[in-house]
Amino acid sequence: MSGVRVVALDVDGTITARRGDTRLDPCSIKIARVLDDLSVEPVLVTGNSLPVVKGLASYLGLRGPVIAENGCVAFVGGERIHFCRGKPPKNLVESIVELGFVESWQNEYRYHEYALIPVAPDKPLIRRASSLARQAGYSAIWSGYALHIQPPGGGKARGLEALLEMLGASWSEVLAVGDGDNDVEMLAKAGISGAPADASNQAKTAASIVASRPGASGTFEIISRVFNLPIEPC
């Protein structure tokens, strides 16, 4: 479809096998190959740390920029660019851990946020931890996988908007695909947006296209529909 210049993709649950499954599958490779053939700027936008997403993009063959830590930092043209400032204090993180969380192994490689994984997927626990972070003046973003505590002003939409300004592109020229609540604002702002079949309810509500398939196969379906490609199952 003419008019789309930037394809922004979440990682976990969007270009992996399915929501809750972080493994890549043949569809993941197919997405990368299709985007490489199209005249678009592919951008991975994720809550993962920068080394993880940059390494993933390199091995998939995606040459576009990457945005990590839910919009706080990016890697563009060989340069690391920070959209957030500072980092939450360690004592806040320790207080949340005591509620029933464990730290992500990626925290050692994060510049601005901490990812905390609940020992049990308990919604009241996540709400308590989020409230504690916000009372201390920090943002709390639930990705469906971890609770991300970061300085205020972050978020995937904010990070992508800053990148679009650098690229000279607008939201109307973006196809965004994501599966989690932390993708909702990005999906709502994009000119075209999609969610795999197993995405969160909020993500599916925000998306203009909801795929019939889960995970990466659903994302491939969305890309095929938007760019008028043959829709073939991966």
C-alpha positions as CSV (number, residue, x, y, z in Angstrom):
1,M,0.0,0.0,0.0
2,S,1.4,3.4,-1.0
3,G,1.8,5.8,1.8
4,V,3.4,3.5,4.4
5,R,7.0,4.5,4.9
6,V,7.7,3.0,8.4
7,V,6.7,-0.4,9.7
8,A,7.0,-0.5,13.5
9,L,6.9,-3.9,15.1
10,D,6.9,-5.1,18.7
11,V,9.0,-8.2,19.3
12,D,7.6,-10.6,22.0
13,G,4.3,-12.0,20.8
14,T,4.5,-10.1,17.5
15,I,7.4,-11.5,15.6
16,T,7.8,-14.5,17.9
17,A,5.8,-17.7,17.6
18,R,2.9,-16.4,19.8
19,R,2.0,-14.4,22.8
20,G,3.9,-15.8,25.8
21,D,6.3,-17.7,23.6
22,T,9.6,-15.9,22.9
23,R,10.9,-18.4,20.3
24,L,11.3,-17.3,16.7
25,D,9.7,-19.4,14.0
26,P,9.7,-19.5,10.2
27,C,7.2,-16.7,10.1
28,S,9.7,-14.5,11.9
29,I,12.2,-15.0,9.1
30,K,9.6,-14.5,6.5
31,I,8.5,-11.1,8.0
32,A,12.1,-9.9,7.8
33,R,12.6,-11.0,4.2
34,V,9.3,-9.4,3.1
35,L,10.2,-6.1,4.8
36,D,13.7,-6.2,3.2
37,D,12.0,-6.4,-0.2
38,L,9.6,-3.5,0.4
39,S,10.6,0.1,0.2
40,V,9.9,0.8,3.9
41,E,11.9,1.5,7.1
42,P,11.4,-1.4,9.5
43,V,11.7,-0.5,13.1
44,L,11.6,-2.9,16.1
45,V,10.0,-1.3,19.1
46,T,10.3,-3.3,22.3
47,G,10.6,-3.4,26.0
48,N,13.7,-5.5,25.7
49,S,17.2,-4.1,26.4
50,L,19.1,-2.4,23.5
51,P,21.7,-5.1,23.0
52,V,19.0,-7.8,22.8
53,V,16.9,-6.0,20.2
54,K,19.9,-4.8,18.2
55,G,21.3,-8.3,18.1
56,L,17.9,-9.7,17.1
57,A,17.5,-7.2,14.3
58,S,21.0,-7.9,12.9
59,Y,20.5,-11.7,12.8
60,L,17.1,-11.3,11.2
61,G,18.6,-8.9,8.6
62,L,16.5,-5.9,9.6
63,R,18.6,-2.9,8.8
64,G,16.3,-0.2,10.2
65,P,16.6,1.5,13.6
66,V,15.6,-0.2,16.8
67,I,13.8,1.2,19.9
68,A,14.4,-0.5,23.3
69,E,13.3,-0.1,26.9
70,N,9.7,0.8,25.9
71,G,10.8,4.0,24.1
72,C,13.6,5.1,26.3
73,V,16.6,4.5,24.0
74,A,17.2,3.8,20.3
75,F,20.0,2.8,18.0
76,V,19.9,4.7,14.8
77,G,22.6,4.7,12.1
78,G,25.2,3.4,14.4
79,E,24.5,5.9,17.1
80,R,22.8,5.3,20.5
81,I,20.1,7.9,21.2
82,H,18.5,8.4,24.6
83,F,14.9,9.6,24.8
84,C,14.6,9.2,28.6
85,R,16.8,10.7,31.4
86,G,18.0,9.0,34.5
87,K,16.9,5.7,36.0
88,P,14.6,4.7,39.0
89,P,16.4,4.4,42.3
90,K,17.5,0.9,43.4
91,N,15.6,1.2,46.7
92,L,12.3,1.6,44.7
93,V,13.1,-1.5,42.7
94,E,14.0,-3.5,45.9
95,S,10.7,-2.4,47.4
96,I,8.8,-3.8,44.4
97,V,10.8,-7.0,44.4
98,E,9.8,-7.6,48.0
99,L,6.2,-7.6,46.9
100,G,6.8,-10.7,44.9
101,F,8.9,-9.9,41.8
102,V,12.2,-10.9,40.4
103,E,14.5,-8.8,38.3
104,S,15.0,-9.5,34.6
105,W,18.5,-10.7,33.7
106,Q,18.4,-7.9,31.1
107,N,18.4,-5.2,33.8
108,E,22.2,-5.2,33.8
109,Y,22.1,-3.9,30.2
110,R,19.3,-1.3,30.6
111,Y,20.1,2.4,30.7
112,H,16.8,3.8,32.0
113,E,14.3,1.2,33.2
114,Y,14.1,-1.9,35.3
115,A,12.0,-4.9,34.2
116,L,10.5,-6.8,37.1
117,I,8.8,-10.2,36.6
118,P,6.0,-11.2,39.0
119,V,6.6,-14.6,40.7
120,A,2.9,-15.3,40.0
121,P,0.7,-13.5,37.4
122,D,-1.5,-11.8,40.0
123,K,-3.3,-8.6,38.8
124,P,-3.7,-7.0,42.2
125,L,0.0,-7.5,42.8
126,I,0.9,-5.8,39.6
127,R,-1.5,-2.9,40.5
128,R,0.1,-2.5,43.9
129,A,3.6,-2.4,42.4
130,S,2.5,0.0,39.7
131,S,1.0,2.3,42.3
132,L,4.1,2.2,44.4
133,A,6.2,3.3,41.4
134,R,3.9,6.1,40.5
135,Q,3.7,7.4,44.0
136,A,7.5,7.7,43.8
137,G,7.2,9.7,40.5
138,Y,8.1,6.9,38.1
139,S,6.2,5.3,35.2
140,A,5.0,1.7,35.5
141,I,4.4,-0.2,32.2
142,W,2.9,-3.7,32.1
143,S,4.0,-5.5,28.9
144,G,2.2,-8.8,29.6
145,Y,5.6,-10.3,30.4
146,A,7.1,-7.9,33.0
147,L,6.5,-4.6,34.8
148,H,8.8,-2.0,33.5
149,I,9.7,0.9,35.9
150,Q,11.1,3.9,34.1
151,P,11.4,7.7,34.3
152,P,8.3,9.6,33.3
153,G,8.0,10.6,29.7
154,G,8.8,7.2,28.2
155,G,6.6,4.8,26.3
156,K,6.8,3.3,22.9
157,A,4.7,6.0,21.2
158,R,6.9,8.7,22.6
159,G,10.1,7.0,21.4
160,L,8.7,6.2,18.0
161,E,7.5,9.8,17.6
162,A,11.0,11.1,18.3
163,L,12.4,8.7,15.7
164,L,9.8,9.7,13.1
165,E,10.9,13.3,13.5
166,M,14.5,12.2,12.8
167,L,13.3,10.2,9.7
168,G,11.1,13.1,8.5
169,A,8.0,10.8,8.6
170,S,4.6,11.2,10.2
171,W,2.3,8.9,12.1
172,S,0.0,8.7,9.0
173,E,2.9,6.9,7.2
174,V,3.3,4.2,9.9
175,L,2.1,0.7,10.0
176,A,2.4,-0.5,13.6
177,V,1.9,-4.0,14.9
178,G,1.8,-5.1,18.6
179,D,0.2,-7.5,21.0
180,G,0.4,-5.9,24.4
181,D,-1.2,-3.2,26.5
182,N,2.1,-1.3,26.2
183,D,1.6,-1.1,22.5
184,V,-1.8,0.5,22.7
185,E,-0.8,4.2,22.3
186,M,1.5,3.4,19.4
187,L,-1.3,1.4,17.7
188,A,-3.8,4.2,18.2
189,K,-1.5,6.8,16.7
190,A,-0.3,4.9,13.7
191,G,-2.0,5.5,10.3
192,I,-2.6,1.7,10.1
193,S,-2.2,-0.7,13.0
194,G,-2.5,-4.4,13.5
195,A,-2.7,-6.9,16.3
196,P,-2.2,-10.7,16.1
197,A,-5.2,-12.9,17.0
198,D,-3.8,-13.7,20.5
199,A,-3.0,-10.1,21.4
200,S,-4.4,-8.5,24.6
201,N,-8.0,-7.1,24.4
202,Q,-6.7,-3.6,24.6
203,A,-4.3,-4.0,21.8
204,K,-7.0,-5.6,19.6
205,T,-9.4,-2.7,20.4
206,A,-6.7,-0.1,19.4
207,A,-5.8,-1.9,16.2
208,S,-7.4,-1.2,12.8
209,I,-6.7,-4.7,11.7
210,V,-6.9,-7.9,13.9
211,A,-5.3,-10.9,12.3
212,S,-6.9,-14.4,12.2
213,R,-3.7,-16.0,13.3
214,P,-1.5,-15.6,16.4
215,G,2.0,-14.2,16.9
216,A,4.3,-13.9,14.0
217,S,1.9,-15.6,11.6
218,G,-0.7,-13.0,12.4
219,T,1.8,-10.2,11.9
220,F,2.8,-11.7,8.5
221,E,-0.9,-11.8,7.6
222,I,-1.3,-8.1,8.5
223,I,1.7,-7.0,6.5
224,S,0.4,-9.1,3.5
225,R,-3.0,-7.4,3.7
226,V,-1.6,-3.9,4.0
227,F,0.8,-4.3,1.1
228,N,-1.5,-6.3,-1.1
229,L,0.7,-9.4,-1.0
230,P,-0.5,-13.0,-1.4
231,I,-1.8,-14.0,2.0
232,E,-0.1,-17.4,2.6
233,P,0.2,-19.2,6.0
234,C,3.7,-19.4,7.2
